[in-house]
Amino acid sequence: MKIQVPSTTSYRGRNSRVNLPLLTAFVLVALGVGAVGAVFSPGFSPAAMHWYAGLVKPGWLPPPSWFGPIWIVLYVLMSTAAYMVSRERYHRAHLPAMSAYVLQLLLNGFWAPLFFGMRNIGAGLFDIVALLVALGGK
């Protein structure tokens, strides 16, 4: 029996091997973007900590100690997903999906320098709205 594979998707087979160097590169790039943002965050910058402490924050804000581990997990998961999409080279949505990933990664990377580094709440809001638009677009 022959299995029909739609022409709009790629087929690598179930036993396709993981390309560890490429996966590692995806993870390191994403973590690098996160590290650049972390340099500007209150956890690493005393000036940002002082400024951020003076802001009015909602009662549901998680403890500061949660941000580092959560962002590390998020960046690893995002980069792993991007790696998996990158392997679907022959899928018609490959290029738009990878472009959207790069755009959202750049917008994520710009947020901390805008918000904490420049102490510009408006620019941070603009970046977040742009990120939401980028995530919602096709």
N, C-alpha and C positions, 0 to 999 in steps of 0.2 A: 504494500500500500504506500502510495506517495503522499507526503504531507504537503499541502499547499501553503506557501508562504506569501503573504500579501506583498506586492511590489513596493509598497510605501515604507516598509520597515526592513532593517537589516537582520541577518540571521548569522549568529556566531556559533551556535550550538550550545548545549547545556554545559559542556566541560571546558568552556573557554577559560584560559588562565588569566589571572589578575596580573596586570602590568604594574608591579610594585614601584619601580622608579617613577612612572607617570603618576600613580596615585600619591606617592610621597611628595612629588612636585606640586600637585594640586593642593594638598594639605598644607605644605610649607608656605605657599603663596598666600593662602587664606589666613593662616596664622600670622604671617608677616604683616598683612593688612591690619589684622586685629592688634598686633603688637605696636604698630605705628599709632593706632588710635589709643591704645592703653597708655602710651607715653604722656598724652594730654589729659588723661583721666584723673579724678581725685585720688585714686589709689597710688599714683606715681608722682603727681605734681602737687606740692604743697600749696601753690598759688591757686590751682584749680580746686583743691579741697576747701580752701578758705572761701573762695567765691561761691562754690556749690553749697556750702553749709549755710550761707545766707539766703538761699532761694527757698521759697515756700514750696513744699513737696506734699503730695497726697499721703494720707494715712496708710494706704495699701502698698506703698513703696517697699520692695524687698530690702533686707539688710545689705549693706555694702559688700559684705564678704561673699555674697552669692554671685555678684556680677562677673568676676573673673572666671570661675568654673563654668557658669552658664554660657558665657560667650565663647569659651574654648570649645565646649561641646557643640554649640551652634556652628562655629566656623568649621570644625571637623566634619560635621554632618553635611553642611552646604558643599564643602569641597568634595566629599565622597559622592554626593549626588551629581555634582558637575562632572566628576571623573566618569561616572556611569553613563551620563548623557554623551560625553565626548567619545565614548566607544561606539556609539550608534552613528557612525559616520555617514551611512547611506540613508538615514531617515530624513525625510524632507524638512522636518522641523529642527534638525541638528544645529544649523547656523543661527537661526533666531533664538533658540534656547541657550546656546553658549554666549551669544551676544547679550542676552538679558542677564545671564549670570555675571558676566564681566561688568556690566553697567551697575547692577545692584551691589557688587563687591566694591566698586569704586565709590558709590554713594555711601555705603557703610563706612568705608575708610575715611571719607571726608567729614563725617558727622562729628566725631570727637574733636578734631582740630577746630572746626567751626564753632561748636558749642562750648567746649571747655577751653581750648587754646585762645580763641578770639573773644570768648565770653559773649557770644552773639546769639541770643535766644532766637531772634528772627531768622538768621541764617541756618541755625539748626533746625528750625521748623520747616523752612523751605526745603532743606535736604531731606527731611523725613517725608514731606509731601511728595517730593520727586521720587523717593524710594518707593512709596506706596503706589504711585502711578506706574513706575517701572515694573513693579511686581504684579500689578493688575493688567498690564498691557499684554497683547499677543505678539 
